[in-house]
Amino acid sequence: MKRLFIPARVKIDLNTILKKVKIKEEKVGLITTVQFDEEVKKIKNDKFVYGGPILGCNIDKILPIKDEVDAFLYIGSGDFHPLALAKLNKPIYIANPLTNKFSKISEEEIKKLEKQLKGKIIKYYTAKKLGIIVSTKPGQNLFFQALNLQKKLKKPSFLFICNDLDLNELENFPDIDLWINTACPRIEGKNIINMSDLPKE
């Protein structure tokens, strides 16, 4: 199927929100989404290290600068994208140019995410049966990675292939103790762990 990508850019003056930005850390990774990327690139400040846009739920473009910075500043709307940075263990600030609000993701929220992940890793070790979620969506299809993972697992596991995932449908398989997600890493649930979060064995 052919795809046509049409970038949607936001034309907005960032100076108003930047005046509200107060960050004590010395070097700050500047993160955004495609919509704001052109405007963010215009920011000139030695404190900032440009990290680029987060594409969907993928933060791979940010990883090269993670050791250069002490914190991250996300310029954009909502907290979906900046929360993806929580696993990098650095303070995360949000400057929303649409609401003109500056905030910081609290340590409590990050600790809550860390605690949830630890709980899922414990479930992974104690699970008797595992389900592996595979998406057929372009950009999310990691079928061969899922097959390789299944070969490495030391307990019974089963592949579940879908295009649109309905979390309620997973309840039809009560014998699956934990689901391993190979699709969008922001698919969340108390019994779902991302493949990238599995302990390295």
C-alpha positions in Angstrom: 0.0 0.0 0.0 1.4 3.4 -1.0 1.7 6.0 1.7 1.9 9.8 1.4 3.5 11.7 4.3 2.4 15.3 4.6 4.2 17.2 7.4 2.0 19.5 9.5 4.1 22.3 10.9 3.0 24.7 13.7 3.9 28.3 13.1 4.2 29.9 16.5 6.5 32.3 18.3 8.3 30.4 21.1 9.8 33.5 22.8 6.7 33.8 25.1 7.0 30.3 26.5 10.8 30.4 26.6 10.7 33.4 28.9 9.0 31.1 31.5 11.6 28.4 31.3 13.6 28.1 34.5 16.0 25.2 34.6 18.8 24.9 37.1 20.7 22.1 35.2 23.7 23.2 33.2 23.1 21.4 29.9 19.6 20.6 28.6 18.5 18.4 25.8 16.0 20.2 23.6 13.3 17.8 22.5 10.1 18.3 20.5 7.8 16.7 17.9 7.8 17.1 14.1 5.0 19.8 14.4 7.3 22.2 16.4 10.6 21.1 15.0 11.2 23.9 12.6 10.6 26.5 15.2 12.6 24.7 17.9 15.6 24.6 15.5 15.6 28.5 15.5 16.4 28.6 19.3 19.9 29.9 20.0 21.1 29.3 23.5 24.4 27.6 24.6 22.5 25.9 27.5 20.6 23.8 25.0 21.7 20.7 23.1 19.3 20.0 20.2 18.1 16.4 20.3 15.5 16.5 17.6 11.9 15.3 17.3 10.4 12.3 19.0 8.8 10.3 16.2 5.7 8.7 17.5 6.8 6.8 20.6 10.3 6.2 19.3 13.1 8.1 21.3 16.1 6.6 19.4 17.0 10.0 17.9 17.4 11.3 21.4 19.8 8.6 22.7 23.0 10.1 21.1 22.8 13.2 23.3 21.6 11.6 26.6 25.2 11.5 28.1 25.8 15.2 27.1 22.9 16.6 29.0 21.8 16.9 32.6 18.0 17.3 31.9 15.5 17.4 29.0 13.2 20.2 27.9 10.3 19.1 25.8 8.6 21.8 23.7 5.2 20.7 22.6 1.7 19.8 23.9 0.8 17.0 26.4 3.0 14.7 28.3 2.7 11.5 26.2 6.1 12.2 24.4 8.1 13.5 27.3 7.1 10.6 29.5 8.9 8.3 27.0 12.1 9.9 28.2 11.5 8.9 31.9 13.6 5.7 31.4 16.7 7.9 30.8 16.7 8.9 34.5 17.1 12.7 34.0 14.8 15.6 35.0 12.2 16.3 32.3 10.7 19.8 31.8 7.7 20.7 29.6 7.2 24.0 27.8 3.8 24.0 26.2 3.6 26.9 23.7 -0.2 26.3 23.1 -1.2 26.8 26.8 1.9 28.9 27.6 2.6 26.8 30.6 6.0 25.6 31.9 6.2 22.5 34.2 8.3 19.6 35.4 7.4 16.0 35.5 7.5 15.2 39.2 9.9 12.8 40.8 6.9 11.0 42.2 5.5 10.3 38.7 8.9 9.0 37.5 9.3 6.8 40.6 5.8 5.5 40.0 6.8 4.4 36.5 10.0 2.8 37.8 8.1 0.9 40.4 5.6 -0.3 37.8 8.4 -1.5 35.6 10.1 -3.4 38.5 6.8 -5.1 39.3 6.5 -6.2 35.6 10.0 -7.6 35.7 9.2 -9.6 38.8 6.1 -10.9 36.9 8.3 -11.8 34.0 10.5 -14.0 36.2 7.6 -15.7 37.9 5.3 -16.1 34.9 4.6 -19.7 33.7 3.2 -18.7 30.3 4.0 -15.6 28.2 2.1 -14.0 25.3 4.1 -12.1 22.7 2.1 -9.2 21.0 3.0 -8.6 17.4 1.6 -5.8 15.3 1.1 -5.9 11.5 1.1 -2.1 11.3 3.9 -0.6 9.1 6.7 0.7 11.4 5.6 -1.5 14.3 5.9 -4.9 12.8 8.7 -6.7 14.6 7.6 -10.2 13.6 11.1 -11.7 13.2 12.4 -10.0 16.4 9.4 -11.6 18.2 10.3 -15.0 16.7 13.9 -14.7 17.9 12.7 -13.7 21.3 10.4 -16.7 21.5 13.3 -19.0 20.7 15.3 -17.5 23.6 12.6 -17.7 26.2 13.0 -20.5 28.7 9.2 -20.9 29.3 6.1 -21.5 27.2 5.3 -18.5 25.0 2.8 -17.8 22.2 2.6 -15.2 19.4 -0.5 -13.1 19.1 -0.6 -11.2 15.8 -3.0 -8.2 15.4 -3.4 -5.0 13.5 -5.5 -3.1 16.1 -5.0 -4.2 19.6 -8.0 -4.3 21.9 -6.6 -4.7 25.5 -9.9 -6.2 26.6 -9.4 -9.1 24.2 -6.3 -10.1 26.1 -8.6 -11.1 29.0 -9.8 -14.0 26.8 -6.5 -15.7 27.6 -6.4 -16.0 31.4 -3.6 -18.6 31.3 -1.2 -15.9 30.0 0.6 -14.5 33.0 2.4 -11.7 31.2 2.3 -10.1 27.8 5.5 -9.0 26.0 4.8 -6.1 23.7 6.8 -5.8 20.5 4.5 -3.2 18.9 4.3 0.5 19.9 6.2 0.8 23.2 3.6 3.1 24.6 0.9 0.3 24.7 0.4 0.1 28.4 -1.2 -2.3 30.9 -0.5 -3.8 34.3 0.3 -7.2 32.6 2.2 -5.8 29.6 6.0 -5.3 29.4 7.8 -3.9 26.4 10.3 -6.1 24.8 13.0 -3.4 25.2 12.4 -3.4 29.0 13.0 -7.2 29.4 16.0 -8.0 31.6 19.1 -8.8 29.5 20.0 -12.4 30.1 
